[in-house]
Amino acid sequence: LPDIELALRQEFSPSPPVVKAALHNIGYIETLLTIVQHGLQRGEVRTDIAPEHLARYIGVLYVSLIHRMTNQFSSAQYTSEVETLLTFLRTALHS
C-alpha cells in the first residue's frame, strides 16, 4: 500500500503553515492519539499499526475529506459526511 501512504502524505503536507500551526497548537493529533490509545485499552483498535500512525491517518482523513469542505456543507450534510467517515473508520481500525 505504498501508493496509499504517499497519497495520504501528500494530502496532509500541502496544508498551509498557518493550518498546520493551528492544528498543532490545539493539540489535534495529540487528542486523536489519546482517543486511539483509549480504544486500544478497550480492545477496539487494531494493534498491527502504531497508535501514532493511526491517529495521523484519522487526522489526514478528517482534514482532507471533511474539514476543508465545512463551508460547503449544510449542518445535515456535515453530519452525514462525519457519520460516513466514522463508519469507514470503525472497519478500518479493527484488524
FIKOL-363574 format. One line per field, with one value per residue: residue number from 1; residue in three letters; x, y, z of N, C-alpha, C in turn. Coordinates in Angstrom, 2 decimals. Layout:
% FIKOL-363574
pos <- (NUM, ...) .
code <- (ALA, ...) .
n.X <- (X, ...) .
n.Y <- (Y, ...) .
n.Z <- (Z, ...) .
ca.X <- (X, ...) .
ca.Y <- (Y, ...) .
ca.Z <- (Z, ...) .
c.X <- (X, ...) .
c.Y <- (Y, ...) .
c.Z <- (Z, ...) .
***
This chain:
% FIKOL-363574
pos <- (1, 2, 3, 4, 5, 6, 7, 8, 9, 10, 11, 12, 13, 14, 15, 16, 17, 18, 19, 20, 21, 22, 23, 24, 25, 26, 27, 28, 29, 30, 31, 32, 33, 34, 35, 36, 37, 38, 39, 40, 41, 42, 43, 44, 45, 46, 47, 48, 49, 50, 51, 52, 53, 54, 55, 56, 57, 58, 59, 60, 61, 62, 63, 64, 65, 66, 67, 68, 69, 70, 71, 72, 73, 74, 75, 76, 77, 78, 79, 80, 81, 82, 83, 84, 85, 86, 87, 88, 89, 90, 91, 92, 93, 94, 95) .
code <- (LEU, PRO, ASP, ILE, GLU, LEU, ALA, LEU, ARG, GLN, GLU, PHE, SER, PRO, SER, PRO, PRO, VAL, VAL, LYS, ALA, ALA, LEU, HIS, ASN, ILE, GLY, TYR, ILE, GLU, THR, LEU, LEU, THR, ILE, VAL, GLN, HIS, GLY, LEU, GLN, ARG, GLY, GLU, VAL, ARG, THR, ASP, ILE, ALA, PRO, GLU, HIS, LEU, ALA, ARG, TYR, ILE, GLY, VAL, LEU, TYR, VAL, SER, LEU, ILE, HIS, ARG, MET, THR, ASN, GLN, PHE, SER, SER, ALA, GLN, TYR, THR, SER, GLU, VAL, GLU, THR, LEU, LEU, THR, PHE, LEU, ARG, THR, ALA, LEU, HIS, SER) .
n.X <- (0.79, 2.03, 1.34, -1.00, -0.06, 1.69, -0.15, -1.68, 0.30, 0.95, -1.48, -1.76, 0.48, 0.31, -1.05, -1.43, 1.13, -0.02, -2.37, -1.31, 0.14, -1.95, -3.41, -1.49, -1.15, -3.59, -3.49, -4.37, -3.57, -2.51, -4.76, -6.29, -4.57, -4.77, -7.43, -7.25, -5.48, -7.08, -9.04, -7.43, -6.85, -9.34, -9.61, -10.62, -9.33, -7.14, -3.96, -1.78, -0.74, 1.07, -0.07, 0.39, 0.57, -2.00, -3.52, -2.58, -3.40, -6.18, -6.46, -5.55, -7.50, -9.81, -9.13, -8.60, -10.94, -13.25, -12.98, -12.00, -14.19, -16.19, -17.37, -18.89, -20.90, -24.19, -25.56, -26.79, -25.67, -22.98, -23.07, -23.86, -21.63, -19.62, -20.60, -20.40, -17.60, -16.92, -18.12, -16.55, -14.06, -14.56, -14.49, -11.94, -10.23, -10.24, -8.54) .
n.Y <- (-1.20, 1.23, 3.33, 4.37, 5.33, 7.31, 9.00, 9.84, 11.15, 13.23, 14.51, 15.52, 17.12, 19.50, 21.39, 24.71, 26.51, 27.98, 26.57, 24.08, 24.92, 25.85, 23.46, 22.05, 23.70, 23.45, 20.90, 18.82, 16.31, 15.05, 14.80, 13.04, 10.86, 10.22, 9.36, 7.11, 5.54, 5.06, 3.50, 1.31, 0.31, -0.62, -2.66, -2.17, -1.24, -1.83, -3.50, -3.81, -1.62, 1.23, 3.30, 6.05, 6.36, 5.57, 7.63, 9.80, 9.06, 9.14, 11.84, 12.91, 11.96, 13.23, 15.99, 16.22, 15.25, 16.24, 18.56, 20.59, 21.05, 22.13, 24.66, 24.36, 22.61, 21.93, 21.81, 19.31, 17.86, 17.90, 16.41, 13.96, 13.35, 13.12, 10.92, 8.96, 8.87, 8.00, 5.46, 4.17, 4.33, 2.75, 0.17, 0.19, 0.52, -1.83, -4.92) .
n.Z <- (0.00, -0.60, -2.32, -1.27, 1.17, 0.25, -1.01, 1.19, 2.65, 0.88, 0.83, 3.40, 3.69, 1.98, 3.46, 4.44, 6.24, 8.34, 8.93, 9.72, 11.97, 13.56, 14.01, 15.40, 17.65, 18.96, 19.75, 18.13, 16.78, 19.00, 20.60, 19.03, 19.18, 21.90, 21.96, 20.26, 21.79, 24.02, 22.80, 22.16, 24.73, 25.39, 23.63, 21.13, 18.92, 16.26, 16.54, 14.96, 13.72, 14.52, 17.19, 16.91, 14.17, 13.39, 14.56, 13.09, 10.50, 10.79, 11.30, 8.89, 7.11, 8.12, 7.92, 5.15, 3.90, 5.15, 6.87, 5.16, 3.60, 5.12, 4.92, 2.69, 3.25, 4.47, 7.76, 8.10, 5.96, 6.71, 9.10, 8.03, 6.39, 8.34, 9.76, 7.75, 7.43, 10.02, 10.02, 8.10, 9.45, 11.73, 10.68, 9.48, 11.64, 13.03, 13.29) .
ca.X <- (0.00, 2.84, 0.66, -1.94, 0.74, 2.15, -1.31, -2.01, 1.37, 0.80, -2.71, -1.57, 1.59, 0.05, -1.73, -0.66, 1.77, -0.94, -3.27, -0.51, 0.44, -3.19, -3.71, -0.50, -1.41, -4.78, -3.26, -5.26, -3.07, -2.37, -6.11, -6.63, -3.75, -5.40, -8.64, -6.78, -4.93, -8.24, -9.61, -6.52, -7.07, -10.64, -9.58, -11.45, -8.49, -6.12, -2.65, -0.71, -0.26, 1.40, -1.13, 0.73, 0.21, -3.47, -4.00, -2.25, -4.27, -7.51, -6.35, -5.44, -8.81, -10.74, -8.73, -8.71, -12.27, -14.39, -12.69, -11.86, -15.48, -17.20, -18.10, -19.76, -21.93, -25.19, -25.36, -27.20, -24.67, -21.78, -23.34, -23.86, -20.25, -18.91, -21.08, -19.79, -16.19, -16.86, -18.43, -15.32, -13.02, -14.87, -14.00, -10.51, -9.46, -10.22, -7.64) .
ca.Y <- (0.00, 2.45, 4.41, 4.99, 6.10, 8.50, 9.88, 10.44, 12.09, 14.40, 15.21, 16.23, 18.07, 20.80, 22.33, 25.92, 26.52, 28.51, 25.48, 23.13, 25.51, 25.88, 22.10, 21.71, 24.49, 22.97, 19.51, 17.99, 14.94, 14.50, 14.41, 11.83, 9.79, 9.85, 8.58, 5.81, 4.78, 4.61, 2.38, 0.17, -0.23, -1.31, -3.73, -1.78, -0.70, -2.76, -3.36, -4.05, -0.33, 2.07, 4.26, 7.37, 6.34, 5.56, 8.98, 10.66, 8.69, 9.68, 13.28, 13.18, 11.74, 14.28, 17.28, 16.23, 14.93, 16.92, 19.90, 21.56, 21.26, 22.54, 25.85, 23.98, 21.70, 22.33, 21.07, 17.92, 17.24, 17.72, 15.28, 12.77, 13.07, 12.65, 9.55, 8.10, 8.70, 7.16, 4.10, 3.65, 4.18, 1.60, -1.02, 0.32, 0.47, -3.20, -5.78) .
ca.Z <- (0.00, -0.60, -3.03, -0.33, 2.12, -0.46, -1.20, 2.48, 2.99, 0.03, 1.20, 4.65, 3.56, 1.36, 4.34, 4.67, 7.56, 9.34, 9.32, 10.48, 13.28, 14.33, 14.44, 16.43, 18.85, 19.67, 20.16, 17.30, 16.63, 20.35, 21.03, 18.30, 19.75, 23.17, 21.63, 19.75, 22.92, 24.80, 22.05, 22.33, 26.07, 25.39, 22.65, 19.99, 17.86, 15.77, 17.18, 13.99, 13.24, 15.68, 17.52, 16.37, 12.74, 13.28, 14.86, 11.95, 9.38, 11.09, 11.11, 7.45, 6.50, 8.52, 7.34, 3.69, 3.39, 5.77, 7.37, 4.05, 2.94, 6.09, 4.45, 1.58, 3.73, 5.45, 9.01, 7.86, 5.09, 7.52, 9.98, 7.19, 5.99, 9.53, 10.01, 6.74, 7.80, 11.23, 9.61, 7.49, 10.47, 12.59, 9.99, 9.23, 12.88, 13.53, 12.48) .
c.X <- (0.84, 2.17, -0.33, -1.18, 1.22, 1.01, -1.69, -0.97, 1.23, -0.44, -2.52, -0.52, 1.21, -0.65, -0.85, -0.05, 0.86, -1.87, -2.51, -0.22, -0.81, -3.53, -2.75, -0.82, -2.62, -4.62, -4.10, -4.80, -2.94, -3.72, -6.55, -5.85, -4.32, -6.63, -8.25, -6.25, -6.05, -8.90, -8.74, -6.73, -8.37, -10.69, -10.38, -10.66, -7.41, -4.77, -1.49, -0.16, -0.05, 0.28, -0.87, 0.36, -1.30, -4.04, -3.74, -3.15, -5.67, -7.51, -6.31, -6.81, -9.79, -10.40, -8.97, -10.13, -13.38, -14.08, -12.63, -13.20, -16.54, -17.99, -19.08, -20.95, -22.97, -24.91, -25.71, -26.19, -23.38, -21.93, -23.29, -22.44, -19.43, -19.33, -20.50, -18.33, -16.06, -17.18, -17.21, -14.26, -13.29, -14.36, -12.49, -9.68, -9.40, -9.33, -8.37) .
c.Y <- (1.28, 3.61, 5.13, 5.85, 7.40, 9.50, 10.58, 11.47, 13.37, 15.22, 16.04, 17.33, 19.43, 21.81, 23.56, 25.90, 27.03, 27.41, 24.47, 23.65, 25.52, 24.49, 21.67, 22.42, 24.01, 21.51, 18.52, 16.54, 14.29, 14.04, 13.13, 10.65, 9.32, 8.99, 7.19, 4.96, 4.27, 3.41, 1.14, -0.50, -1.02, -2.47, -3.44, -1.32, -1.71, -2.46, -3.54, -2.76, 0.54, 3.09, 5.66, 7.46, 6.35, 6.95, 9.92, 10.35, 9.25, 11.19, 13.67, 13.03, 12.85, 15.60, 17.30, 16.04, 15.81, 18.35, 20.94, 21.89, 21.82, 23.77, 25.51, 23.13, 22.41, 21.49, 19.59, 17.19, 16.96, 16.50, 13.98, 12.38, 12.54, 11.22, 8.56, 7.83, 7.80, 5.70, 3.44, 3.38, 3.00, 0.30, -0.96, 0.16, -0.91, -4.05, -7.00) .
c.Z <- (0.00, -1.32, -2.13, 0.66, 1.48, -0.64, 0.10, 2.88, 2.16, 0.41, 2.45, 4.51, 2.96, 2.26, 4.54, 6.07, 8.67, 9.85, 10.16, 11.87, 14.16, 14.85, 15.53, 17.74, 19.64, 20.09, 19.38, 17.22, 18.00, 20.89, 20.33, 18.84, 21.08, 22.94, 21.14, 20.90, 23.82, 24.11, 22.14, 23.68, 26.15, 24.40, 21.40, 18.79, 17.51, 16.39, 16.21, 13.36, 14.49, 15.93, 16.94, 14.89, 12.56, 13.53, 13.68, 10.75, 9.58, 10.85, 9.65, 6.78, 6.85, 7.84, 5.84, 3.19, 3.93, 6.15, 6.26, 3.39, 3.89, 5.64, 3.34, 2.03, 4.57, 6.70, 8.82, 6.99, 5.87, 8.42, 9.20, 6.79, 7.17, 9.84, 9.01, 7.06, 9.03, 10.91, 8.98, 8.55, 11.40, 11.97, 9.85, 10.49, 13.50, 12.65, 11.99) .
***
